[in-house]
């Protein structure tokens, strides 16, 4: 229990005590070298006649680096006495000595005082003036003065007359480039299809007109997505203006359907972060904003000003749709405008190029505007000069946080902690590590907390340390004393975020519920703190103080009536106490705020149902379901209310026990110990999206083999499913349920003659681009006798369903039932397939399979993946650095092949294949910068990196989704996402070249056999305005480097010994395996690996003496090496003649490929062969006293595209040369061709095995 309390306190402290991580002359050199105390000493020793603004602020920066955050007396007044002070205020806005990071740490007496002072004086720069006005209004809101908050908000010049529309899909931030209907239609009588989010249309968010920032908060129930806003601007004449924007993420802006600004970085920004000069034509103009949110609450602020930042008074804004101007880009002429504060500091740096202070201010300004790349342009060279600088590392950590680069961020945090242990931020990082803190003994913890307390002048830090130590010691009186002290300090400092975080400790540790309520009541009475109010309402509810709880929640309603999260809290409270009638006005208000809220429609249905208004409730429930089709419980509720029978039950086999009794004991012949009595699937597709299936499998056990197969059985299910039956049905009809865990079963007491009965329901949900689509395939033919195989699909009437049967025919029926089209495929008394054979094709290529898809064509798949990947292909400075390392002299003098090869070799030489589920998504590749940084990736990561670099180099290349050939030739028939690999197609001198990038030993232009006849789908770089048709194709007859295995074998036979010297040269894909062997640094291991590679062909009775002359050329297509081998095989004699056979390091054919008299299935040759061309050249030397007496004849054989020849040449009586050459082909051998092929291989094997005699 003590440990539990310890973590409660720790959680609170971590939440509250997180400092903002933002935290030449000699003192700058010292602070950048982590000599912080020396830096401030040097600074204070300066003799300055008159302090300037740089000196004033520098002292605060140096103090903060030493953990002294308190603002020096009179600092704000002194600051405001200088000219241009507002620029420094803007840049250093979130520093501890100004306003602190109030979004994280909250407001307190210090930053409120600073804000009030700075806001009291108007400044000339209107961007800064607007930002100060907004911040001042937020302080009033914090102080619960909503009237003053809205009064100041009314002074802000942000546009307030908007229509909203959303939410549309933004899968992997791909939504920014997808053209959704609101972009083309300012109004529509028909709703827009928002895929899995149902249908939406334009609406007016009336309550948001009181504020300058426009939040899509009410859309948040759908998660992150694409939202639109439009307003109509009337101008009395053509005007050149500046559109100024702040935004929460990726966005685009149009004026009169012409794009005037686009930001593809998902970062949070403030007022006027983006500026563009445009011409607003005379008349009515449509301004459209598209937000594609990926990781935070979606919002924007837009204002139109003159070049000085003052609003244009002659413009009128309206949220009423009106016919608007058409225009061209030339007329609107958008020109990006630099941010005024950034421009100020850029000029300062030009004037003072060696002054770190101005660089620091510019970096802070970039960070404030989330321009992490620009900030890194300054930070990177400084960090190179001061590689362990905690000050610079701290700033770099913030840029990685903005970039969402968790890997680099964590690496930098860890190194900062290790390299500068005494730095206040290092101590805070250590403090955040729960496991490390809990492992400390009391003495170590005490020392650490003491060090943490002294690292800063932050009083609450030492008070927090005292609390956590008291908790660890289980000293409740000390806990109470220290907690009271901290609460008193928080009250005095008006630091409500701290106070709120600690109130719960009174109940959790001290059991003092009343004290917690008392403190929350204090906060609620004096401040506007939403979390405190909801927390207090929950505590009132626990005490059954229903009205008090409701009163607290209703107090939020007036100022927040436009925000559905506040309205929802009231509705939930009313429903909790069954006040359904009273809840209806609040529900209607929420629907007025956002008409497409599925949550509110659900609440409405709940309320109406309890008020006995069933039909109205059903309408509300149906509306909710149309926007949230994955709500299976609501779907069931609707069916129950309608008293509808589950249509799926109509098509499921009735009375399974009677069916078993009728069909068992048919004495069917099988090869594997069981018969299939029933294999049945009934699938229902819901009209909105998603669906479910009922699956029945009935197996009859006929021998011990069947018992072994089923005694432990795993269906391998995941996701949503319900096991209905899992049992043994004995011959007498008795039933023994299986033991089960999930979808794993143990059938105890299973015997010959028993029947296994499995029935389950599986559910699936639709999401993303193909939310309403269905893909499935089902095997009908089997290696086991099957009494009945049946597949039934119930699709909403009119839904387009493609279906195809491969490897044969299956009749089907189609009928209409209620609102569904019912497709049924049924196969009865089906004989089993022939027993399996070696090297036979995949089941999908021999058995009848039913393929089903509702996706209309492969273009849809290609464009979907293009949209997914494109947002990842970011060419940032890190990628530029890699590009420059590949092409240090540029690409002008290089051929297209040289360029492609250089990129290929870069990936091969620097990257390692890795697939770990938590690092990589199933479909979405990493950003190229992450792949470069971590040097790890999978197929889609490397392919995306290649295409990104190739695009920069001017090479045409695209990703290729692949289903490798080992999955079968007919596995992909109808449109689906069922690919398992990704490669690259690049155009070199007008010809297609396919590149495999996951095997770092694979030579350029080589391809593994898994890609021979693989199924591919090209993915275009852009899907918008792309009229090309993309379809599946097979990788047949593609350009590649052939795999050649060439052995030069010197055989020396002296007495009873055979010595081989084998020089091997391997080209193409086959070289990859051996390159992998030769990277082994241990010679002993290398010899062992070589032995394993050659012993299967040379025999196990060999010894590898030496491996040498190794030439591994990854950049080329070959590897050369030489081995000395001693063969211990006995030399046989026939009379006086000794006989030997040629050693065969590699040969094209072996007897196992023809080990049956005839075949029922083709030979899939890629399962057997990986080499295109074999060459073995022999030099056989006997002792001086020996001579060759029996030399076979030369022979050659051909079969279609296969060939073999063996030639003998006697050089001298004891020197024989033999050449064997084989060329293979990867095309399958059909059953009709087998005998001819077998004859060919038999002849080859006999020729290879011929004896050579000598005396």
N, C-alpha and C positions, 0 to 999 in steps of 0.2 A: 504493500500500500504506500509505503514511504517513497518508493521509486516512482509510483504513479503520480503522487503529488509533486515530486521533483520535476517531472516532465511537464506538468501543468504550468508550473512557474516558468520553466525554460521556454515553453511555447509562447507565453505572454511576453517574455523578455525579448525573444527573437523578433516578435511582431513589432514591439515598440522601440527597441533600441537599435534599429537599423539606421545608421547614418546614411545620408546621401553619399553615394560613392563618387561624387564629383569633388571632390573635396574642394657673351654676356658678362651680368656682373658676377663677382665672386660669390655673393650669397645665393644666386640662382644655381651656380655650379655646385655649391655645397648641398643645397636642398635636393637637387637632381641626383646627387651622389648619396642620398639618404643621410647626410650629415645635417640633420634638421636643427639641432640646437646651435651648432656652429653657424649655420646660415642666419639665424635670427640675431645672434651676437654680432656677426659682421654687419648685418643690416643696421643695427642700432648704433654701431660705432661710426657710421657715416656722418660726416659733417655737412649738413645741408642747410643753406641759408634760408631757403623758403620751400616748404613742403609743397609738392605738386600732387595731382590726383593719383599718379602712378605710385608715388611713395606711400600715400595714404592707404591705398588698396593692397599694395604689396605686403605691408606689415600684417594685414588681416589674413592674407593668403599664407604667409609663413607661420603665423600663429596657428592657423587651422591645420597645417601640416604637422605641427607639434601637438595636436590634440586640444588646442585651446580655441574653443568655438565661440566663446562669449564675445559679443561685439564691444569694442572699446568705447568708452564714454565719449559722446559727441561725434561718433563716426558718421552717422547719417547726416547730421547738420553740416559737418565739414565737407562731406561728399557733395551735398547739394549746392554748396557755395561755388563749386567749380563749373566752368563752361562745359557743355557736352556731357555732363555727369550721367544723363539718362542713357547714353549708349553703354556705359559701364554697368549701369543697373540692369539693362536688358541682358547683356552678355552673362553677368554673374548672378542672375535672378535667383537661382536655386542654391547659391552658396550660403553656408551657415551664418555668415555675418550680414546677409541681406534677408531674404525671405525664406531661406531654407527650402528643402524639398517638401512643401506643404502637402502635396498630393500623397506622399508616402507617410510622412511623420505627423501631419496635421498642423493646425494652427496653435499658437501659444502667445503668451503676453509679449514675447520678444519680436516675433515676426509680424504680429498684428501691429505693434507700435511702429515697426519699420515701414510696413505697408501704408499705414495711415499718414505717416510723415511724408513719404515719397509721393503718395497720391494727392496730397494737399496742394501740390504745385503743378500747374499745367506745363507741359513740355511741348516743344515745337514739333518734334517728330511724331506724327500721328499714329504710326504703328505702335510706338511705345506708349503713347497717351491712351490708345484704345486698350492695350494690354493692362495698363495700370487701373483704368476704370473698371475693367472686368474683374480684376483681382480684388479691388476694393469692394465691389458688389458681393463677391463671394464671402468676404469677411463679414459683411452684414448678415448674409444668410446663415453663416456659422453662428452668429450671435442671436439668431432667431428673429432678426428684424427683416421680415419678408417685404414689408412695405418699402423700406429703403433699398433693399436688394432690387426690386422691380423698378424703382425710381431711377437707379443708376443704370440698370439694364436698358431702360428706354433711351438713354443718351448714347448708347453704342450704335454704330452705323451699319451693323450687319443687316442683310436682307431677311425679312421675316414672313413674307407672303409666299408660301410654298405649297405645292402638292407633293405627296409622297407616293411611292409604289414599291412593293417588295413583299416577300424576300425571294430572290432567285438564287440558283445554285452557284456556289463559288468553290468547287472542289479543287483543293490544292492551289488556291488563288488563281485558278484558270478563268474565272468569271469576268475579269476585266476586259478580255479580248473577245468574249462571246457576245454576239449581238442579240440582246433580248428585245421583245416587242416595244417596251416603253421608249427605246431609243428612236424608234421610227414612228411611234404614235403618241401624240400629245393627248389624245383622248380616244376612247373606244367604247362602243356600246356593248361589245363582248369582252368578257374578262380575259386576261392574259394567262397563258399556261405557265405556271411556275414549277413544273415537274412534280417532284414529290411533295412540294408545299401547296399543291392545289392550284386554284385559280385566284388571281388578284387583279386589282385595278387601281387607278389613281384615286386618291382621297385627300382631303384637306385636314392636316393636324391642327385644329383650331387653337388648342391650348399653347402651342409652341410659339405663337406670335408675340408672347411677352418677353421672349429671350432671344439673344443674338445667336448663340450657339444652337444649332439644330441637331437634336439627337434622334436616332432611330431606336431609342430604347425599347419602345413597344414591339419592335420587330424581333427582339432578342430571344423570344421563345422558340424561334426556328434555328437558333444557333447562328454562326457566322455565315454571311451570304452577301448577295448583291442587292443594293437598295438604290432607288432613284429619287431625285427631287427636281422639280421644275418650277420656274416662275416666269412671268411674262412682264417684260420691261417696255414701257412706252417712252420714246425719246422724241422731243420736238424737232430735232435736227440730227444730222450725222455728228457724232462726238467721239473724239479720241480720249479714251479713259484707261484706267488701270483696274483690272479685276484682281482682288486680293483674297487669298483663300488660306484657311487652316483646315486640316482634315485628319481623320483617325487612321488612314491607311492608303491603299491603292485607290486611285480615282481618275476619272476622266471628266472633262468639262466641254460642253458644246455651246456655241451660240449660233442659233438658226441652223442647226444640224451640221455645223462645221466645228471640228475639234480645235479647241484653242489652248488646252493644257492637258497633259497626261503625266501622272506619277505612278510608277510601277513598283515603288518601294512601300512595303507595309509597315509604316512607322507613324507614330502619333506626333502631331504638330499643333502649333498654337496659331493665334491670330496673325494673318499676313505672312505666313511661312512661305507661300508660293505667290508670285506676282507675275501678271502678264498684261502687257499693253495691247488693247484691242480697239477697233472702231465699232461703236454701236450705231447702226443705221437709223435714220429717221423712221418713226412708226413703231409697230409692235414687234418685239424680239423675244424669242424663247431661249432662256438660259437653262440648260439641263446639266445636272451633276449626277455622276454614277459612282457610288462607293462600292468597292469590292473588298469587304472586310474579312480578315483572316485570323485575327487574334485579340481583338479588344472590342469594346463598345463602339458602335459606328456613329460618327457625327461629322459635321462640317460647319464652317462659318464662312460666309462670303460677303464681301462688300465691294462696291464700285466707287472709285474715287478719282480725283484728278491726280496729276503726277506728284503732288505734294502730300497726298494721302487724305485730303479732305473730301467728304462725300459730295456727289453731284446732285445738287438740289432739284434740277429740272427733270430727273428721271422718276418715273412712277412705276411701282411694282404691284402686281396683281396675281392672285392665286386662281383666277378664272381663266379657263382655256379660251384663247382667241386666235383667229387666223394671224399668222406672223410672217415676217419677211423671209424670203429666201435670199441667200447670199453666197458669195464665193469666198475662198480663203484669201484671195487677193484683196477683196473689199475689207474683210475683217482684219486681215494682216496682223495675226498674233505675234508678238515679240516678247520673249521672256525678259523680265526686269530683275536685276539683282536686288537682294534684300538690303535695305538701307543700312542696317547695323553691321552686317557682314562687310559691306562696302566701306564703312567707316574704319573698321579695323584693318582691312586690306590696305587702305591708304596709309594707316599708321605704320604698318609693317614696311611699306615701301620707303617711308621716311626714316624708319628705325629698323633696318633689316637685322641687326644683331641684338635686338632687345627682346628677350624671352617674354616679357610681360605682355606685349601686344599679341604675340603668338598664342599665349595662354588665353587671353580674352577672346580671340577669334575661335580657338578650339572650343571654348565653353559656349560660344554663340552657335557654332555648328552643332554641338551636342544638344543644345536647347531646341534647335530646329530639326533634330534627328538626322542631320546630314553626316552620318558616320563615316562615309567614304572620304569626304573632304577633311573631316577631323583627322582621320588616319593618315592622310597625306602629310600632315604636319607632325603627327605623333610618331610615325614610323622612323623617320631619320633621327629624331631625338632619342627614341628608344634604342636605336642602333648605337648612338654615341654614349648613352647611359643605360646599358642593358638591364640593370637591376634597379632602376629608378622606381621607387614605389609610387611617387607622384604621377609619373607618366603611365605606369602600369595601371594605376587606378582609373585614369582617364581612358586607357585602351580597353579596360574591362567594360566600361560603359558603352563604348562603340560596339564591342562584340555582343553586348546585351541588346542593343538596338538592331544589330544585324541578325540576331537570333542564332548566333554561332555558339552553341552551348559547349562544344568541345574545346574551342580556343579559350572561352571565358573561364571554364573550370581549370584548365591548364595554367592560365595566367594567375588565377586566384591562389592556386596551390603553390606556385613558385614564389609569389609575393609573400605568402605565409612562411615559406621555408627560408627565403633569403633575407627577410627583414622582420624578425620575430618580435621586435619591440614596437613596431609601428602599430598605431591604434587600430588600423583596419585589419592587420594580421590577427590581432587579439580578438576582434569581433568575428572574423571568419572561424577562428578556433572555438569561440563561444557558441557559434551556430551548430557545431558538430556535436549532436546529442550523444552519440555513442562514445566519443572521446571524453566528453565531460563526465558521463556516467561511470566511465572506467577509472576515473581519478579517485585516489583515496582522499580522505578528508583534508589531510595536510597539504597535498598537492593542489586540491581544489581551492583551499584557502589562499595559498600563495598565488595561484592563477587569478582568482577573483580580486585579490588585492592589487595585482599588477594591472588588471583591467580597469579597476576603479581609478587608479592614478594615471592611466594613459590619457584621460581627457579631463576637462574641467566641467563635465556634464554631471551635475549633482545626482540626477536620477540613476546614473550608471552605478555609482557606489551604493545607492539605496537598493537598487535591484540586486547587486551582488550580495548585499547583506541578507536579503530575503532568500535568495537561492541557497546560501550557506545555512541559514536557519532551517530551511526545509530539509536539506540533506541531513542536518543534525536532529531533525524531528523535534525542534524546540518551539512549541506552539506559542508560548508567551513572547519569545523573540520574534517569531513570524508576525504576530499581531502588531508588536511595537514597530517593526520596520515597515510593515504594510501601511500602518497609520501614518508614519512619517512620509512615505512616498505619496500617499493620497493627499496629505496636507500640502506637499510641494506641488503636486499636479493641480490642485485647486487654486493655489496661489498663482501659479504660472498660467492658469487657464488652459492647461494642456489636456483637452478632453479625450483625445485619442489614447493617451496614456491612461487616463482615469478609467475609461471604458474597458480597456484591456485588463485592468487589475481588479475590477469589481468582483468578477467571478471567483477570485481566489478566496474571498471571505466565505463563500459557500463551500467551495471545493475542498479547502484545507481546514478552515476553522469551523465549518458548519453553521456559519452566521448568515442565514438567508436574509434576515431583516436588514443587516448592514448593506448587503448588496443592493437590496431594493431602495434603501435610503440614498445611496450614492447615485443610482440610476435616476431616481426621482429628482435629485439635485441637477443632474445633467439635463434631463428633459425639461425642467422648469426654466433653465437659464440658456440653453444652447439648442441648436438644431442639429441633432445627431441621430440619423435614421436608425443605425444599428442599436443604439441605446434604447430607443423607443420600442423597437420590435422585441428586444431582449426583455425590457420591463413588461411588455404585454404578455410575453410567455410566462413570466414569473407570476403575474396576476392570475393568469389562467390556472396555473398550478395551485393557487390558493382559492380557486373558484370565484375569483373577483371578476366576473364576466364583464360587468358594465365598465369597470375601471380599465380593463384591457381594451375594450371597444372604444372607450373615450380617448385613450392614448393613440390608437390607430386612426381614429377619425380626426384627431388634431393634425395629422399629416395630410388629410384629404384636400383641404382648401389650397394650400400652396402647391401640392403635388397631384392635383386631380387629373392632370394630363398624363401622368406616369402610371402605367398599369401595374407596376410592381407594388405601388402604394395602395392602389384600389384593390388589388388581389388580396392583400393582407386583410382588408376589411371584409371582403367576401368570404374568405376562409374562416374568419372569426365568426361571422354570422351563421355560416353553415355548420360550424362546430356546435353551435347552440341551437341549431334547427330553426333559425330565423330566415327562412327561405324567401318569404315575401319581401322582407325588408332588404334582402340582398339584391333583388331584381333591378332597382334603379342604379345601383353601383355597377352591376353587370352591363346594363345598357350604356352607362357612361364609358365604361372600358371599351365596349364595342364601337362607340362613337369615336373614341380615341384611335382605335385601330380595328376597322371592320373585319379583318381577316384573322382575328385571334382565335385559334382553335381551343386555347385554354378557356377563354371566356364563353365560347359556345358550349363547351363541356359543362362549365359552371351553370350556364343558363339551362341546359337540359336537366342537370341535377335538381335545380330549384323548381323548375316547372313540373318535373316528375313528382316531387314531394308535394306539390300543390295540386296534384291530381289532374294536371293538364298534359296528359300523355301524348297526344298528337303533336302539340307544340314542342314538347320535350324531344320527340323523335326527330322533328325538323332540325332542332338545334344540335342534337347528337350527330345527325347525318352531315350537317355542315362542318362540325368539328372533325369528323372522320375524313371528310374530303380534303382537309388540310393536314391531317396527321394519320395517314392510312396505316401506319404500323401499330396503331393502338388496338391490339387484338382483344383486350378486355372490353373495350367500348364496342367493338364489332359484335362480340358475343352478346353484350347487353342489348344492342339494337335488335338482334335476332330474337332474343328472349321476349322483348317487349312486343315484337311483331308476331310472336308465337310461330316463327318460321322453323320448319324442320331443316336440319343441316342437309343440303342437297347432296353432299358427298356420300352420305349414307345410302342413298338410292342406288349407287353404283358399286358399293363394296359387297363382296360375296357374303350372302346371308348364311348364318348358322355354319360357322367354320367346323364345328364338331360333326355335323351331319355330312359335310363335304369330305372330311377326313375319313369317316366311316365308309363312305361310298367309294373312295378312290384308293384306299390303302390296299396292300396285299395283291397288287396286279401282276406281280412276278415280272417286273420289268428288268431287263438286263442292263447292268451298268459296269463301269470300270473303276469307280472310286468309292463305292460303299454307301451311296445314298441316291435316292430319286427325289426329284422336285415334283411335289403334288400340285403346288400352287405358287406362282410368282406374280403378285398383283400389286399394281400401283394405281391409285386414283388421285389425280392432282386437280385442285381447285384454284383458279386465279381470281383474286378479288378485283372488282372493277376499278378501285382507287389505286391499288398497287399491292404487291405481296401476294401471299397465298399459303396454302397448306396442302399436305398430301397424306393419304392413308395408305400404309404399306403392309402387305401381308405376305409372309413367307412360310410355307409348309413343306417340311422335308421328312422323308421316310428313310430311316436308318436300315440298311440291308446287310452290313457286315462290320467287322472290327475297324476297318478303315474309316467308315462313316462315324463310328463312335469316337475315334481319335480326332476326327475333323471337328466334331461338334461338342465334345465334352466341355471345352472352354471356347466360347464364341464371342467375337467382338464385332458389333455393327459399325463401329468407328464413327458414331454420330457426334455432332457438335451443334452449337446454336440451340434453337428452340425445338424441343421434341418431348413427346410423352410416350412412354412404353405402356401399351395397353395390355398386351399379352406376351409372356415369355415362359413357355411351359412345355413339358413332355406330356403327350397324350398316349397313354399305354394301350396295348391291344384290347384290354377290357373296357376302355373308355375312361378310366380314371385319369386324373390330371395331377401332375407334380410340378408346381411352380419352380422356376429357376431361381437360384441366388443371383442377385444382380447388383451391379454398381455402375450407375450411368447406363451406358449401352453395352456393357460387358456382362456376359452371362456365364454361369457355371451350371451345367445340367447334370445333377447328381443322379446316379443309378441308371444312366442311359444304356439301353440294351438294343440288340438287334430286334427289329419289328416295331420299335417305338417311332412316334412321329413328333417332330419338333414344330411347335406353333409359335410364330412371332408376329405380333401386330403392333405397329406404332404409328403415331401421328407426328409429322415433321412440319414445322412452320418456317416460313422465310419472309423477310421484310425487303421491300424495295427502297433503294436510296440512290442518290446521284443521278447522272445523266440517264441511266437505264432503269430508273426506279419502277417503271411500269412494264418492264420487259421480263420475259421468262425464257430460260435456256435449259435444255435437258437432253440427255441421250440415254437410251435404255437398250440393254442387250437381250435379244430374244433367243437366239441359238445358244446352246450350252453343251458342255462335255458330259452332261448328265441327262438322262431321260426326264422329260418334263410333261406332266399331264396337261397343264394349262399355264400359259404366260399371257398376262393381260395388262395393257396400259390404257388408262382412261384419262382424258384431259377435258376439264370443264373450263372453257374460256368465256369471258363476257361476250355477249352477242355482238357481232360485228368486229371483234378484235381480230386483226390479221395474224394468222398463225401459219408459219412455214413449217413443213415437215417433210422428211425424206428418209427412206429406208435404204441402207447400203448392203451390198453383198447378197442381194436377192430381193424378193418381193414379199410384202405383207398387205393384205387387204385391210381396209378400215371402214368404219361406218361413221356418219356424221348426222346428228339429230339436234333438234332444239328442245330445250327443257327450261321452262321459266324464262329467265333472262340470260341463258347460257347456250353456247354452242358446245355440243358434247361429241368429242372424237374418241373412238374406241378401236384399238388394235388388239386382236385376240389370236393366239396361236395354240392349238390343242394337239395333244398327243405327238409332240415333236420328238423325233429321234435324236440321240446325242451326236455331237460332232465326233469325228475320228479322234483317237488319242493324239496327244500332242507329240511333236517331233522336234528334234534339234534344229535350230536355225530357221524355224518356221516364222511367218509373219505374226505381228501382233493380232490379238483377238479382233480388234476393230476392223481388220482387213480380211477376216475370214467368216466371222459370224454376222448374222443379220442384226443390225443396229437401227433403232429408231432415233432420229435426230429431230429436235424441235427447237425453234427459235421464233420469237416475235420481233426481233430486231430486223429492220427492213433490208439492210445491205451492209457490206463491209466498209463502205465509205463512212458510215456512222461510227464504226469502231475506230477507223483510222483518224477521223477528226476528233473523236473523244480523247484518244491518247495524245494526239498533237496538242490539244488544249491543256492536258495534264502536265505535259513535259515542258512546254514552251516557257511557262513561268519560272521553271528551274534553271533555264539556260541563261544565267546572268553572267555577263562578261565584266567582272569587276577587276580592281587593281591586282588582286591575287592571281587571277587567271591571266591577266596581262603579263605579269612577271613570269609565269610559266611559259607563256607564248614567246616572250622575248628570249627565254633560255633555249627554246627549241629553234628559233629563227633569229639568232643574234645579228645577222646581216640582212634580215628581211627575207622576203620570198620572191622578189622580182627576178632573180637569176635562176630560180629553181623550177624544174618541171613539175607538173601536177603529181607525177608519181613520187618525185623527191619529197614534195610537201606531205603527201599522204603517209609516206614511209617514215618521215621524221616525226610526225605526230604519233604514229603507231609505235615506233621504237621508244618514244618518250613514255608512253603508257606502259609498254612492256618492261622497260628498265627501271621505272620508279614506283609502279603500283603493284599491289598484291590483292588477289581475289579474296573477298570475305563476304559472307552473307550471314548476318545475325538479325533475327526478327526485330529486336528492339531498336536496332540502328537503321534498318532499311524497311521501307514499305514494300508491300507486294507489287504495286504498280508505279509508285512515284519515285523517280530517281533523286539522288542527292544533288544539291547544287554543285557545279564543277569546282568551286573554291573549296568546298568541304572535302571532296575527293582528293584534290591536290594536297590539301593540308594534312589529312590523315593518312594519305597514301593507301587507302583501303576503299574497296567498292565491289559491287557485283556487276552483272552484265549490263544492266540499264544505266548504272552509274558511269561505267567506262565508256559506253556508247554515247551517252549524253555529253561527256567530256570531249570525246573525239569530234562529235558534230559541232559543238560550240567552238572548238579551236579551228576546225576546218572551215566553218562559216567565216571566221575572222580572216583566214588565209585565202578566202575566195574560192574554196573548193565546194562543189555541190555534193552534199551528203545528207542522208536521212537515216533515222533509226529504222530498224526492221524488227517487228515482233515475230517471234519464231516459235513454232512447235517442232521440237527436234524429231528426227525420223524414228527414234526408238519408241515413240508414242504411237506410231502407225501412220499410214498414208491417208486413212479416212477418218481420223479422229476429229478433225475439223472439217465440217461440211457446210454448216449454216452459220451465219454471223454470231460470234460469241467473243468473250474475252479470255478464252481458255488457252493462252499461250504460256510457255514456260521459259522463254529465253529471249534475249535481245542482242542483235548484232548491228553492224553498220553497212549501209550501201553507199559507196562513194563513186563518183564519176571521174575516171582517169582517162584523159584523151578521148572522151566521147564514149567510153566503154564502162559498163557496170563492173565494179569490183566489190565483192563482199568480204568483210573483215570480222574475224572472231577475236575478241579482245580479253577474254578471261583466262587464257593460258599464256603466261608470261614467257614460256619457252617456245611458243609457236611462231615460226618464221612468217614474215610479211607475205601476204597473198596465199598462205596455206589455210586449209580448212579441215576440220576433223570430220570423220565419217558420219557423225551425228547430224551434220548439216547436209549430207547428200540426200536429196529428195525431201529435205525438210520443208515444212509448210511455212510460208512467210507472208507478211502483210506490211507493205511500206507505210511509214508514218510521215506525212508531210510536215515541213517546218511550220507552215501556217495553214490554218483551216479556213480562215475568213477569206472571202473572195477567191476561193479555190474551186474551180469547176472540173478539175481532173477526177477521173473515176479510179478508185483504188479497190483492188480485188485480191483475193488469195492467189498465190502462185507457188509452184514447186521450184526449189533450187536445183534444177537439172542443168547439166552441161554448162556449169558456171566456170568462169576463168579462175584458175587456181594453180599454185605450184604443185606439181605432181610429187607424190611420195615415192622416193627411190631408195632402195637398200642395196648398196654395192659393197661386196666383200672381196678382198684380195687375200687369198689363203695360201700361205706357204706351208706345205706339209713335209716334214723331214722324218723319214722312217729309218731308224738306226737300231739294228738288232730287234729287241722286243718293244721298243719305245716309239710312240708317235708324238712328235712335237708340232704344234700348230702356231704359226704367226699370222694373226688375222688383222688386216687393216680394213676397218669399216668406215664407210662414208655414207651418211644418211641425209637425205634431202626431204624437204616438205614437212607435212604434219607428223610423219613418223619420227622425225628428229626430236620432237618435243619430249618424249618419254626419256630419251637418252640424255638430253640436256639436263633434265631434272635429276638424273642419276649423277651427273658429273659436277653438279654444284655442291655435292656432299664433300665437306672439307676433310673428313677422315678417310685416309687411304684404305684402311682395313675395311671400313663400311663400303667404300667404293668397290673393292674387290668382291665383297659379299654380294652386292647388288648386281654386278656384272655376271657373277656365277649364276644367280637366280635368273637373269635374263637369257643366258645361253645354255644352261643345263638342260632345259626342256628339248632343245634341238640337237645339242652335241652329246647329250647323255649325262647322267648324274655322276658317272665315273671319270670325272675330269677335275683338273686342278688349274686354277687361274694363277699363273706364275707372276706375271707383270702386266700392269696397265700403264701405258705411256703414250707420248706424242699426241696429247689431247688438244684438239682445236675446237673450241665451242664458240660459234659465231652466231649470237642471237640476232644480230642485225642482218645476217645472211641466212640462207635457207638450209644450211647444212651443219653437220657436226662430224668431225673426223677423230678417230681414236684407234689405237693399236693394242692388242692383247697377245700375250704369250700363254699358250695353253699346253698342258701335258695331259694326254689321254692315257688312262690306265686300262683301256679296253684291250682284251686279249686278241692277238692276231691269229686267226684260224688258218688251218692248212688242209688242203686236199692233195694227198700224195706229197709230192715234193714242192707243190705250189702253195705259196702263202696268198691269202686273199684278204682284201680290204674293201671297205666301202667309203665313199667320199663323206667327210664330215660336212654337215649341213647347218651352218649357223642360222640361216634363214631360208625358208622354202615356201613356195606359193601354195602348195597343196598338201593335205594330209588325209589319212584314211577316214577320219571321223566325219568328213563331209559326205562320204558315200557309203556309210556303214549299214544301209538298209537296201533291200532288193528293189523296192519301189517306194514312192512317197505319195502321201495324200495331200501334202501341202507344199507350196513352193519353198525354195531356199531363199531366204532374204539375205543377200550376199553381204550387206554391210554389217551383219552380225558376225560374219566369219572373217572378212578381209579388211585390212586398213592400208595395204601397200599397193601402189599402181605398177611398180616395176622392180623386179628382183634381178640382181646380177651377182653371180658367184664365179670368180676367176681363180683357178687352182694352179699352183706350181708344186708338183709332187716330186720330191727328191728321195731316191733310195741310196743306200750305201754304195761305195765304189765297186764292191764285189757282187752287187745285185743288179738284176735287170728285169724289166717288165716283160711278161710272157703272154698275158691275157688282157687285151684292151678292147672294150666294147665298141660297137659301131656308133657313129654319129646318128642322132635321132632328132626329129622335130615333129610337133603335133600342134594342131589348132582346133579351137572350138569357138565359133562365133568371134567375139573380140578377145578371147583368151589365146595365148600362144606360149609354146615351150620349145626350147631347143637345147641340145647338149652336144658339144663338139670335143673330140679328143685329138691331141696333137703330140706325137712322140718326138721330143726334141733330141733326146739321146737315149741310149739303152736304159739309163737310170733316171731320166728326167721326163716327166709327162705333164703337159698342160691340158687343163680341162676348163671349158667355159660353159656355164649353165645360165640361161636367161629366160625369165618368165614375165609375161605381161598379163595382168588381170583386168577384170572389168567388174564394176559394182552392180550391174543389172541383175535382177533376180533370175533364178533358174526355175522355170515353171515345171509342173509335174510332167507335162508332155515332153519337156526337154531333158528331163532328169537322166534317162537311160543313155542318151548320147553324151551328156556331160559326164556321167559316171564312167563311160568307156574312155573318154579323154583323160580324166583324172587317173584312172587305173593305169593307162599307158604311161602317163607322166611318172607315177609312183614307181612303176616297174623300171623305167629308165633311170630314175634317181637311185634305185636300190641295187642296180647292177654291180657285180663284183669286178674288181680289178685284180689281176693275178701277177705275181712276180716270184722270181727264184733267186 
